[in-house]
Amino acid sequence: MCAALRAISAETAVDELGQLVGAGHVFGGAAAGDDYGHDECLTAVPVIPLCVVKPGSTSEVQAVVAWARSNRVPLTARGAATGLSGGCVPTAETVVVSFERMATVEIDTANHVAVVQPGVTLDELEAATAEHGLVYPVFPGESSASLGGNVATNAGGMRAVKYGVTRHQVLGLTAVLGSGEVVRTGGRFVKSTSGYDLTQLIVGSEGTLALVTEAILRLYPRPGHAATVLAPFRSLEGVTGAVPGIIGSGIGPLVVEYIDVMSMAGMLANASLDLGVPAAVQDATAAYLVVVLESRKAEWLDESVDELAVLLADLGAIDVFVLPSQSGVRLIEAREKAFWAAKANGADDILDMVVPRAEIAPYLARVNELAAATGSFVVGCGHAGDGNVHLSVFQPDPGRRHEVVHGALRAAIDVGGAVSGEHGIGLAKKPYLAELEDPVKLALMRQIKAVFDPDNILNPGKVFDL
């Protein structure tokens, strides 16, 4: 934590910041309470910040940063607070910078880009792009999430197997550095070899390097037709073994998800959804593969679905079900709400890590061994197409939970993976990153942090400690 040059009360901070952004856009005390002190992380403790400021422009953000730097007051950026790693949890000395007022969208159809401010939600961008027959393809499962938060965490989601993650869609940024300087990177173009790629350095930095005030995002033609295919397998090895064949077939799936039987049962119960899978098939199933295809034309989609069904049967699926349109949509919605189902059922932690997709089955076998050794209950699902594993951990004892979480993350690294595939590090995974990541890489990150944020006022204490 950066030390304050002077003791600043919430009243003083509200008064001085109000002079910069307008008195009605700053508040402290009870008004800055629970809503601004947490995200959806299950293990981070909520904290009421010093105050909350809502700037309305890049120049106002710049003024807030200059004020914070002169007073050595830490700032934490906040979007919709839908993150799962504690990345926007403040301290009692922190000013939360909320981007609710900065929510404009410009759709540039000539260049196929959207220019958005950080407070724009995925729902709002979806509505704006749909009017032009375009789509922003990154959808991490929560439509109320903000684009600023998505950029900060390099959000992914189920569609990453086809379109990639947020960093693959961000063409340029406007951001305020911890020094108070404004930097503009990239532009309304898809390639550049003009020096270091500062855009990609800021994407995924969790608000520790800069406060993003505008992003230029790639857009794509919106396909008009989609189908969901469900394939039960007798083993998880069968599921993961089928994935390379699907990816290599040229069918180009939008979604390739694995769901273990326990997670599937919970999702379907939570959504009050019956997919019509016969009981005998359910009894023989260890895990499901869910594949979504999309196309501009219905006849092209039908051809691809038929091809996929034959391929899945050849790859060992017990059966293949082409779900009715509404059932397919509801299944994907239930998968997107898996976190909420796990939370409602008392999960003590939610993990995400990424491994080479060919390692998913042996990796999960190792996780099952860890769960048994610690008396924990661990269930999961994930993006089979890109190796992103999501686990719900049920273990109320903190010591044993640390043991199983540490072991699961260590095992991911051992097979060539990483401790987070899309949720970020924040507070929740910071100790594990410190223990498990290459210290040379961490040292380099700290040096980069010092250049962008020389006084360590931007989200200090997240990702790593200085």
Stockholm file with secondary structure:
# STOCKHOLM 1.0

chainA/1-466         MCAALRAISAETAVDELGQLVGAGHVFGGAAAGDDYGHDECLTAVPVIPLCVVKPGSTSEVQAVVAWARSNRVPLTARGAATGLSGGCVPTAETVVVSFERMATVEIDTANHVAVVQPGVTLDELEAATAEHGLVYPVFPGESSASLGGNVATNAGGMRAVKYGVTRHQVLGLTAVLGSGEVVRTGGRFVKSTSGYDLTQLIVGSEGTLALVTEAILRLYPRPGHAATVLAPFRSLEGVTGAVPGIIGSGIGPLVVEYIDVMSMAGMLANASLDLGVPAAVQDATAAYLVVVLESRKAEWLDESVDELAVLLADLGAIDVFVLPSQSGVRLIEAREKAFWAAKANGADDILDMVVPRAEIAPYLARVNELAAATGSFVVGCGHAGDGNVHLSVFQPDPGRRHEVVHGALRAAIDVGGAVSGEHGIGLAKKPYLAELEDPVKLALMRQIKAVFDPDNILNPGKVFDL
#=GR chainA/1-466 SS CCCCSSCCCHHHHHHHHHHHHCGGGEEEGGGGSGGGSCCSCSSSCCCCCSEEECCCSHHHHHHHHHHHHHHTCCEEEESSCCCSSCTTCCCTTCEEEECTTCCCEEEETTTTEEEECTTCBHHHHHHHHHTTTEECCCCCSCTTCBHHHHHHHTCCCTTHHHHCCGGGTEEEEEEEETTSCEEEEECSSSCCCSSSCHHHHHTTSTTSSEEEEEEEEECEECCSEEEEEEEEESSHHHHHHHHHHHHHTTCCCSEEEEEEHHHHHHHHHHHTCCCCCCHHHHHHCSEEEEEEEEESSHHHHHHHHHHHHHHHHHTTCSCCEECCHHHHHHHHHHHHTHHHHHHHTTCSEEEEEECCGGGHHHHHHHHHHHHHHHTCEEEEEEETTTTEEEEEEECCCHHHHHHHHHHHHHHHHHTTCBSCSSSCCTTTTHHHHHHHSCHHHHHHHHHHHHHHCTTCCBSTTSSSCC
#=GC SS_cons         CCCCSSCCCHHHHHHHHHHHHCGGGEEEGGGGSGGGSCCSCSSSCCCCCSEEECCCSHHHHHHHHHHHHHHTCCEEEESSCCCSSCTTCCCTTCEEEECTTCCCEEEETTTTEEEECTTCBHHHHHHHHHTTTEECCCCCSCTTCBHHHHHHHTCCCTTHHHHCCGGGTEEEEEEEETTSCEEEEECSSSCCCSSSCHHHHHTTSTTSSEEEEEEEEECEECCSEEEEEEEEESSHHHHHHHHHHHHHTTCCCSEEEEEEHHHHHHHHHHHTCCCCCCHHHHHHCSEEEEEEEEESSHHHHHHHHHHHHHHHHHTTCSCCEECCHHHHHHHHHHHHTHHHHHHHTTCSEEEEEECCGGGHHHHHHHHHHHHHHHTCEEEEEEETTTTEEEEEEECCCHHHHHHHHHHHHHHHHHTTCBSCSSSCCTTTTHHHHHHHSCHHHHHHHHHHHHHHCTTCCBSTTSSSCC
//
